[in-house]
């Protein structure tokens, strides 16, 4: 696995995704939907942040155990 591929996956995970109350969060690397929430801290100044981990087989982020940040959307 190339270092560039790993760096790209890590950057996408840290960039974050939008969390929809209806659809959940989508893995920014493999596109898996409703990736499980691992942590949901309290609201911070009107912004809800959640952390997720993709469980999709073959997903690079799942293989690395890398968390994905999401921010509450509509």
C-alpha positions in Angstrom: 0.0 0.0 0.0 1.5 3.3 -1.0 2.2 6.2 1.4 0.3 8.6 -0.9 -2.8 6.4 -0.7 -2.7 6.2 3.1 -2.1 10.0 3.3 -5.1 10.7 1.1 -7.3 8.4 3.1 -6.2 10.1 6.4 -6.8 13.6 5.0 -10.3 12.7 3.9 -11.1 11.3 7.4 -9.7 14.4 9.1 -11.5 16.7 6.7 -14.8 15.2 7.9 -18.2 14.6 6.5 -21.7 16.0 7.0 -24.0 14.0 9.4 -27.6 13.9 8.4 -30.1 12.9 11.0 -32.0 11.0 8.3 -29.1 9.3 6.5 -26.2 9.3 9.0 -22.6 9.7 7.9 -21.0 8.3 4.7 -17.4 7.1 4.7 -15.4 9.6 2.8 -13.1 6.8 1.4 -15.3 3.9 0.4 -18.8 5.5 0.4 -20.3 3.1 3.0 -23.5 4.7 4.4 -24.5 5.1 8.1 -21.0 4.3 9.4 -21.3 3.6 13.2 -20.8 6.4 15.7 -18.0 5.8 18.2 -18.2 9.0 20.1 -20.7 11.9 20.3 -19.5 14.7 22.5 -21.8 17.4 23.7 -22.8 20.3 21.4 -20.0 22.8 21.1 -21.3 26.4 20.4 -24.2 25.2 18.3 -22.2 22.6 16.4 -22.7 18.9 16.9 -19.6 16.8 16.2 -19.6 13.0 16.0 -16.8 10.5 15.4 -17.3 7.3 13.4 -15.4 4.3 12.3 -16.2 2.6 9.0 -16.6 -1.2 9.2 -16.8 -1.9 5.5 -14.7 -4.8 4.4 -11.9 -3.6 2.1 -12.1 0.0 3.2 -8.7 1.5 3.8 -10.0 3.6 6.7 -11.5 0.6 8.3 -8.3 -1.4 7.9 -6.3 1.4 9.6 -8.9 1.8 12.4 -9.1 5.5 11.4 -11.9 7.5 12.8 -14.0 9.9 10.7 -15.3 13.2 12.0 -18.8 14.4 11.1 -20.6 17.7 11.7 -24.3 17.9 12.0 -26.0 18.9 8.8 -29.6 19.0 7.6 
